[in-house]
């Protein structure tokens, strides 16, 4: 599983309380194009607490995509628009996937 940023120093109980208050785990997308090759990737997982700006946390990925994502033909513009839309919408919510993975790993311990 990818590294989760934003949970440093929190206990499982504290994370669960934050999730009940509306926190979520999100991934931001980014796109890099090199004329004939375009790469679309996801960031590490970010823990976004209720009231925090997910758009603000993903601004680096958004700017990277905005400046270097367009230039690949034909996928650069397509992936760039999709990535910008995802990031400016607050990222891709992966909370359920993270909870499922942590539940499965806890069962195997």
N, C-alpha and C positions, 0 to 999 in steps of 0.2 A: 504494500500500500504506500502511496505517496506520503511525504511528510505533511503533517498538519500544523499550519502556522496559526498562532493565536491562542493555543491551549497551554502554553508554557506555564508551569506553576499551579495549574488547576487540577483538582482531584476529579475523579469520575463523577462523584456526587455533585460537585459544583458545575461541571459541564452539563449534567442532566437537568439541573435547576435552570441553567441558562437556556437550554433547549425548550423547556416547558414555558419559558417566558417569550419565546419566539426566535431564539438564536438559530443559526443554520450553518451548515458546512457548504462552501461553494468552491467551484473551480472556474478560473478565468481562461479564456482562449486567446491564443496569439497566432499570428500568421507572419511568416517571413518568406519573401519571394526573391529568387535569383534568376530572373528572366525566363528560363525554361523549366525551372523547378520551384515548386511552392510547398512549404512545410506548414502544416496546421497542427498545433500542439496545445496541450492543456497545462496549466500551472500546477503548482502544489495545491493542496487543499487548504482553504482559509476558513477559520472559525469566525463567523460574523455574529456579534452579539446584537440583541434587539436594540435598535436605535443607532447602531453604527452604520456608516455608509459603505455598502458593498462596492458601489461605483468608485469611491475614493480608494479603496484597497486595491482595486484592479486597474487603476489609472496607468500604471507603468506598462502593463500588457496592452492596454488600449492604445497608448501613444506609440508603442513599438509597432503594433499592427497598422496603425494609421500611416506611419511613415515608411515602413518597409514591406507591407503586405501586398500592395497593389500591383507590383511590377512583374509578376509571373503571368504568362499567358498559357492557358485560358483560366486557370484556377485562382490566380491571385485576387482579382476583383471579387469573385464569388466567395472565397473563403474569408476575405477581408470584411466584406459586408456582413457575413454571418457572425464573425468573431466580434466585430464592433457592436452589433445588435445584442449579442449575448452579454458582453461586458457592460454595456450601457444600461442593460436591464437588470444588472446586479449579479451577473455570473450565472453559471449553471448550478442549480441546487442539487447537491449530492448527499444530503443529510441521510436519507434512507439507506443508501449504499454504504456509507460509513458506519451507521448503526448495525446494519446486517453483518458487515465484515468484523466489527468488534465483537458482536454477539457470537459469531462463528469461531473467532480466535479464542474467546473465553471458554467455549465448550471444549476446545482441544487442549486446554491447559491441564 
